[in-house]
């Protein structure tokens, strides 16, 4: 089988193929949809780098070099959550914000990003597992946060046990949602 992939292993419209051609190859069983209009060869396994690359294809060009995939989007990249309904982009408060088109499929949050909060995967900046877990605990409703936090903590490759997440939340200063996150993590640790 011959595969046609772009850097990152993802095919998206505007590269070698149109969306109609990509969808036809998906129907023929040659490609599998990763996210939105991003596809991969069925011969290539879906990895964190591939998921990050697929999301990166949907980030508006004005934000592509500055935005970090975060929260639920990063949790999906790490393999610990379902695909996000909208791509969550984090911009360091030190950068100037660019407004998004209303139907961009992205949400932007201005945050403080530390030097070790993000890593490069599949050509995109993604929050590391620990920062992702802290953000999920602080900003997501408990019903969505619990399964994601448990999945992140149970993945040994991510080195993100609940106790470590709880310590990281405890070290956060002047952050909304901290107390709620601590209560949530305490309840998970007591299980």
C-alpha positions as CSV (number, residue, x, y, z in Angstrom):
1,X,0.0,0.0,0.0
2,X,1.4,3.4,-0.9
3,X,0.8,6.2,1.6
4,X,1.0,9.9,1.1
5,X,1.8,11.7,4.3
6,X,2.9,15.2,5.1
7,X,5.4,16.0,7.9
8,X,3.9,14.8,11.2
9,X,2.2,11.9,9.3
10,X,-1.0,13.8,8.9
11,X,-2.8,14.6,5.7
12,X,-5.0,17.7,5.5
13,X,-6.8,19.6,2.7
14,X,-4.6,22.0,0.8
15,X,-1.6,19.8,0.8
16,X,-1.4,17.1,-1.8
17,X,-5.2,16.4,-1.8
18,X,-8.6,18.2,-1.5
19,X,-11.0,17.3,1.3
20,X,-13.1,15.4,-1.2
21,X,-10.1,13.2,-2.2
22,X,-9.2,12.6,1.5
23,X,-12.8,11.6,2.3
24,X,-12.8,9.3,-0.7
25,X,-9.6,7.6,0.6
26,X,-11.2,7.3,4.0
27,X,-14.3,5.6,2.5
28,X,-11.9,3.3,0.6
29,X,-10.2,2.3,3.8
30,X,-6.8,3.9,2.9
31,X,-7.0,6.7,5.4
32,X,-8.4,7.1,8.9
33,X,-9.7,10.4,10.3
34,X,-7.6,11.7,13.2
35,X,-9.5,14.9,14.0
36,X,-11.6,17.3,11.9
37,X,-10.1,17.4,8.4
38,X,-6.9,15.7,9.4
39,X,-6.3,12.1,8.3
40,X,-3.6,9.4,8.7
41,X,-2.7,6.3,6.8
42,X,-4.4,3.2,8.2
43,X,-0.9,1.6,8.2
44,X,0.3,4.3,10.7
45,X,-0.6,3.9,14.4
46,X,-2.2,6.9,16.1
47,X,0.3,8.4,18.5
48,X,0.4,11.5,20.7
49,X,2.5,13.2,18.1
50,X,0.0,12.4,15.3
51,X,-2.9,13.7,17.4
52,X,-0.9,16.9,18.2
53,X,-0.2,17.4,14.5
54,X,-3.8,16.8,13.6
55,X,-4.9,19.6,16.0
56,X,-2.1,21.9,14.8
57,X,-3.6,21.8,11.3
58,X,-6.7,23.5,12.7
59,X,-5.0,26.3,14.6
60,X,-5.4,29.7,12.9
61,X,-2.2,30.8,11.2
62,X,-2.0,34.0,13.3
63,X,-1.6,31.8,16.5
64,X,0.2,28.8,15.1
65,X,3.7,29.8,16.4
66,X,2.6,31.1,19.8
67,X,-0.3,28.9,20.9
68,X,0.1,25.9,23.1
69,X,-2.5,23.1,23.0
70,X,-3.9,22.8,26.5
71,X,-6.6,21.5,28.8
72,X,-8.9,19.0,27.1
73,X,-7.1,19.2,23.8
74,X,-3.8,18.3,25.5
75,X,-5.5,15.5,27.4
76,X,-6.7,14.0,24.1
77,X,-3.2,14.4,22.6
78,X,-1.8,12.5,25.7
79,X,-4.4,9.7,25.0
80,X,-6.4,10.4,28.2
81,X,-9.6,12.1,27.0
82,X,-12.0,12.0,24.1
83,X,-11.4,14.4,21.1
84,X,-12.2,18.0,22.2
85,X,-15.3,19.7,20.9
86,X,-13.2,22.8,20.4
87,X,-9.5,23.2,20.4
88,X,-8.1,24.8,23.6
89,X,-5.2,27.1,22.9
90,X,-3.2,28.7,25.7
91,X,-1.3,31.9,25.1
92,X,1.3,33.1,27.6
93,X,0.3,36.4,29.1
94,X,3.6,37.8,27.8
95,X,2.3,37.5,24.2
96,X,-0.1,39.8,22.5
97,X,-3.5,38.3,22.0
98,X,-5.0,37.8,18.6
99,X,-8.8,37.6,18.3
100,X,-10.3,34.5,16.8
101,X,-12.9,34.2,14.1
102,X,-16.2,33.2,15.7
103,X,-16.3,29.8,13.9
104,X,-12.6,28.9,14.2
105,X,-13.3,25.9,16.3
106,X,-10.8,27.1,18.9
107,X,-10.9,28.8,22.3
108,X,-8.0,31.0,23.5
109,X,-7.1,31.4,27.2
110,X,-4.3,33.8,28.4
111,X,-2.3,32.0,31.1
112,X,1.0,32.1,32.8
113,X,3.2,29.4,31.2
114,X,6.3,28.2,33.0
115,X,9.5,27.1,31.1
116,X,8.7,23.4,31.6
117,X,4.9,23.6,31.0
118,X,5.0,22.7,27.3
119,X,6.7,20.2,25.1
120,X,6.8,19.8,21.3
121,X,4.9,16.9,19.9
122,X,4.2,16.4,16.2
123,X,5.3,19.9,15.4
124,X,2.9,21.5,17.9
125,X,3.4,22.9,21.4
126,X,1.4,20.9,23.9
127,X,1.2,21.2,27.7
128,X,3.1,18.5,29.5
129,X,1.0,15.9,31.3
130,X,1.4,17.5,34.7
131,X,0.4,21.0,33.5
132,X,-2.5,19.4,31.6
133,X,-3.7,17.6,34.8
134,X,-3.5,20.7,36.9
135,X,-5.5,22.7,34.3
136,X,-8.1,19.9,34.0
137,X,-8.5,19.8,37.8
138,X,-8.8,23.6,38.1
139,X,-11.0,24.4,35.1
140,X,-13.1,21.5,34.1
141,X,-16.4,20.4,35.8
142,X,-15.8,17.4,38.1
143,X,-17.9,15.1,35.9
144,X,-15.4,15.7,33.0
145,X,-12.3,16.1,35.1
146,X,-12.5,12.9,37.1
147,X,-12.1,10.4,34.2
148,X,-9.4,12.5,32.6
149,X,-7.4,12.8,35.8
150,X,-7.7,9.1,36.5
151,X,-6.5,8.3,33.0
152,X,-3.6,10.7,33.2
153,X,-2.6,9.3,36.6
154,X,-2.8,5.7,35.5
155,X,-0.6,6.1,32.4
156,X,2.9,5.2,33.7
157,X,4.6,6.8,30.7
158,X,3.2,10.2,31.7
159,X,4.6,10.0,35.3
160,X,1.6,11.9,36.6
161,X,0.2,10.2,39.7
162,X,-2.6,11.8,41.6
163,X,-0.3,12.8,44.5
164,X,2.0,14.6,42.2
165,X,-1.0,16.4,40.6
166,X,-2.2,17.4,44.0
167,X,1.2,18.8,45.0
168,X,1.4,20.8,41.8
169,X,-2.1,22.3,42.4
170,X,-1.1,23.1,46.0
171,X,1.9,25.0,44.8
172,X,-0.2,27.2,42.4
173,X,-0.5,30.8,43.7
174,X,-3.5,33.1,43.2
175,X,-5.2,30.8,40.7
176,X,-9.0,30.6,40.3
177,X,-10.3,27.1,40.9
178,X,-7.5,26.0,43.2
179,X,-9.6,25.1,46.2
180,X,-12.1,23.2,44.1
181,X,-9.3,21.3,42.4
182,X,-7.7,20.4,45.8
183,X,-11.1,19.1,47.0
184,X,-11.6,17.0,43.9
185,X,-8.1,15.6,44.0
186,X,-8.4,14.8,47.8
187,X,-11.6,12.9,47.0
188,X,-9.8,10.9,44.3
189,X,-6.9,10.2,46.6
190,X,-9.2,8.9,49.3
191,X,-10.8,6.3,47.0
